[in-house]
């Protein structure tokens, strides 16, 4: 997926998700390994409510690939565990 499409796909219906996903695309995505880029694109296909829960650490995806990319996003966005 090209950068323009990623930027568009990262804009969600929830401001909280926009504040996580958009900076990640701008600042981190380009440096990811190809496998992680594919994981991120898969992540963008998920429902907003699921993403919100995962980024708040209220749950985690069942899919191991999604678990890995959620961790990468969290580690690179300043959303630390309390």
Protein Blocks (a to p, Z undefined) as FASTA:
>chain_A
ZZklmmmmmpcfbfklmmmmmmmmmmmmmmpcfklmmmmmmmmmpcfklmmmmmnopacc
fblklmmmmmmmmmmnopacZZ
